[in-house]
Amino acid sequence: MASPPKPLLDPVRRWLQVDVVVLAVAGVQCFILANSTDRWFAWPVSPPISAAVLGAGYLGSIVMVFEARRARRWVDARVVIVSTFLFASLTLVVTLLHLDRFHLDNGRGSARVAAVAWLVVYVVVPPFVLWLLVQQRRVAGVDPERDSTALTRPARLCLFVEGCLLVALGVVMFGGAEWVEFWPWALSDLTARAIAAWMVALGTMLVLCAWEREVQRTKYALHSVGAAALLWILAVVRFRDSVQWDFGGAVTIVAPMVLIATVIAALRVTIDPALGYRSRSVARTSSRRS
């Protein structure tokens, strides 16, 4: 008798429920209140467009976290949890490198509360999620065969290439502002590295989606990438006066559009199953039955 697939643990599910709230708060602080980070956020972000694109990442991530909490199999939430751990770990590094920039002992009371909350979250989350990953690995069960609708090869190739490019850009940006003079608006070392954390996490997520191959295992993450890319475009349009509209400025609009197009193309099988994109395992199973 075949072993059942590893279930998603209840502690992981509860953590995802809490994470929805954390992401929503950070998203509102950065995206909605981008002009008031000196009052409502953990550190003053200038220009506001930097806060807005950070907020795009937070709000976009709500989609995958909200959806993943309903997953029954571990493999269906794996990309989400691993990406969350990577982002939180990188953001903790950024925080510790620039702790003097945070409203921990200066600024308004609301900003100080935000700074303390930020520090608590990013000190606690990485080891806690790592503990969840260890517990999840110990659960009885197996990784099931990839026997449902598969991403097409062109879609997987696009996801892999785009993911590698995002990771490469994130690594460059992690070097600080002097490494990204090509960026179409002014960045401080802190904002460059904070955006870099998102780039690396999103890029890794795309690579993992290409590796997982199955729609069921990747759809939560891809929905989130599409949402974050759309919100990024809205942020750039909202603060377009801050953007230097040369080649780099154009890329800030075109690149997320390409991401959205890739996500739509990759997931169109979930919209119209009649298109006939099926995994080899499904095809083999059908042929045996016939």
N, C-alpha and C positions, 0 to 999 in steps of 0.2 A: 504493500500500500504506500502510495507516494506521501511524502511529508507535506504538511500544509505550509503555505507561505508565512513568513514572519509577520505577525500583526504589528500595527503601530501601537506602541505602549500608551497607556492612559496619561502618564506624566508628560510625555512628549505632546500629546494632544492638549493637555492643560497649559503647557508652556506656550503653544501656538496661540491659544486663546488670549493669554496675557500679552503676547507679542503684538497682537492686533492693536491693542490699546496703546502700547508703547510707540508703535509706528505711527499711529494716528496722531498722537500728541506731538511727536517730532515733526511730522508732516505739516501740521497746522502751524507750528512755530516757524518753520523754514519757508514753506510754500505760500501759505496764506498771509503770514505776518513777516514777509521777507524784508519789509522796510523798517521793522521794529525789533530786530534781533538784539539791539543794545538793551532792550527792556524785557524781552520775553524768551530769549534763547540763552544757551550756555556760554556763548562767546559772541562778540560783535562781528558780524559777517558783512564785509564790504568789498565790492558793491553788492547791492541786494540780489542781483542776478545769480550770484554764487549761492546764496541762501536758497533761492527758488529752485535751482537745479538739484541741490541736496534734498530739498523737500520733495522733488519729483521722485527721487529714489525711495524715500520713505513711504510716500503715498502709494506709489506703484507696487511696493512690496506687500502692502496690505492684501492685495488680490491673492497672491500665492499662499500667504500664511492663512488667510481666511478659508481658502479652498482646501488647503492641505490638512487642516484640522479635522476634516470629514473623511480623510482617507482611512481605509481599513488595513491596507497592506503597507508595510514599511517601505517597500521599493517605490511606491507611488509618492511618498513624501521625502525620499532620500535626498534628492537634488535640493529641495527647499532647506532642509536642516543643515546639510553640509555647507551650502552657500551662506546661510545665516551665521554659522560658526566662523567661517572665513572672514566675513564682513565685520563681525563684532570683534574679532581678534585684531584685525588691521586697524580698526577704529580705536581700540584700546592703545595700540602703539602710537597712533597719531596723537591721542589725548595726552599720553605721558611725555611725548616729545615737546608738546606746547602747553603744558599745564599752566604756565604763567599767563597765557592769554585768556584763561577762563575767568568767569565772574565768581570766583570762589571767595575773594575777600574785597571785592569792589563792585560798584554798580548798584542798581536798584534791587530791592528785596526780591522781586519776581525773577530777576536775572540770576541772583544768587541761588534761589531755589532750583532754577533750571540747571545751573551748573553742578550743584550737588547731586541732583537727580541723574544727570548725565554721567557723572563720575561713578555713582553707585551702579547704574545699569551696565556700563562697559567694564567695570571691574568684576561684576558678578556673572554676567551673561557668558563670556567665553568659557570659563571653567565649568559652569553649569551645563551648557550645551555639550561640552566635551563629555561630561559625566553621562548625559542622556545618550550620547552616541555609543559609549561603552556599554551602558545597560541594554540598549537596543541590539547591539551586536551579540549579546549573550542570550537573547531570547531564542527559544526553540523554534525551529522552522527553517525554511530554505528560501533562496531567491527563486521565484517561479520562472519557468521558461517564458521568453518573450513571444507569446502566442496570440497577441491581439494586434490591432491596427498599428502598423509601423510607419515611422516617418520615412519619406522617400529619400533616396540617396542624394539627390541634389539639395534637398532641404538640410540633411545632416552635414553635407559639405559646407553649405553656406553658414550654418550655425557654428561649425568648427572654426572656419576662417574668421568670421566676425568675432567669435569669442577670443581667439588668439590675438587679434588686433586690439581688442579692448584691454586684455591683460597686458600686452606690450605697452600700450599708452598709459595704463595705470602705473606700471613699473617706472616709466619715465617721469610721470607726474609726482611719484613718491619722492623723487629727488628734490622737490621744492620748486619755488617760483622761478628760479633762475634756469631751471631745466625746461621750462615751458613758456619761453618768450613768444612762441608761435601762437599761444592761446589768444582768442579774440577779445578777451576782456582781462582786466587786471586781476591777478591772483596773489594772495599772500602765501607764505609757506604752509600755513595751517589749512587754508581753503584748498590749495593745490593737493595736499595730501589727503584731505577729507574726501574730495572728489575722486582721487585716485583709489581710495578704498572701495568706493562704489564701482569704479571701472573694473577693478580686478575681480570683485565679487560677481558682477554681472557677466563679465567675460568667462569666468570659470563656470558659471551656471550654464552658459550656452555650450561650452565644451562638454560639460556633463550631460546635457540634453542630447548632444550628438552621440555620445557614448551609450546612453541608455536606449536610444533608438525608438522606443515604444511611445506612442501617443499618451497612453494612460500614465506613464511614468514621468512625462515631461510637460503635460499640458498646464499644470499649475504654474510652473516656473515660466513657461512661454507666455501665458496670459499676463503675468506680472511684468515681463520684459516689454511687452507691447504697451501696457499701461504706463510704465515709467518713461518709455520713449515718447509717447504722446504728451505726457505732462512736461517732459523736457522741452519739447517744441513750444508748448504754451508758455513756459517760463522764458524762453529766448524771445518769443514774440512780445511778451509782456514788457520785458526790459530791453527791447531792441535798441534803445538809444545808448545802452552801455556796450553794445557789440561793435567791434571794428569789422565792417562788412567787406573784408577781403576774402581770400580763399578760405582761411580758417573760419571766418564767420559763416560762410556758406556751408561748410562741413558740419557745423553745429545744428543745421537744419536738415541737411541731406542725409547725414549718417543715421539719425533716429528714424527718418522716413524709411530708409533701407531696412533697418531693424524691424519696423512694423510690417513692411512688405514680406520680409522673411518669415515672421511669425504667422502671418495670415496664410502664406503659401504652405508652411509646414503643417499647420493645423486645419487646413481646409477639408481634410478627410473627416474631421469631426462635424463639419457643417454639412457636407454632402457625401455620405458614405458610398453613394452610387458611383463616385469617381473611381472606385475600385482599387485604391492603394491598400494592399494587405501585406502582412509580413509573410516571409517564406514559410514559417511554421504553420500559419493558418492555411496557406496554400497546400502544404504537404498533408495536413490533417484532412482537408477537404478531399484531396485526391485519394487518400486511403479509404475514406468513407464511401466515395463513389465507386 
